[in-house]
C-alpha cells in the first residue's frame, strides 16, 4: 500500500482508513457470495441435499465451538 499519502488532518486520515477497510470487507463479502453462488450452481447434488449438508456442517461447527468454549471456561476458572 502507498504510505506516502499526505493528509491534512488526522480525521481525514482516519476516514480514509475506514473507507479502505470498508471496501476490503465489502469486496470480501461479495467474493464469498459469488463463490457460494457458483458452488451451488455447479453442485452435482440437488439444492435440498446441499442445504441439508450445510446445515449438518453448521450444527457440527457450533457444537465444537460450544465444547471448546466450555473447556476454556473450565480451564480459566481452575487457574
Number of C-alpha atoms within 10 A of each C-alpha: 4 4 5 6 7 8 11 7 9 9 10 12 14 12 12 13 12 12 12 12 12 12 12 12 12 12 12 12 12 12 12 12 12 12 12 12 12 11 12 15 12 9 11 10 11 10 12 9 11 15 13 11 12 12 12 12 12 12 12 12 12 12 12 12 12 12 12 12 12 12 11 12 11 11 10 9 7 7 5
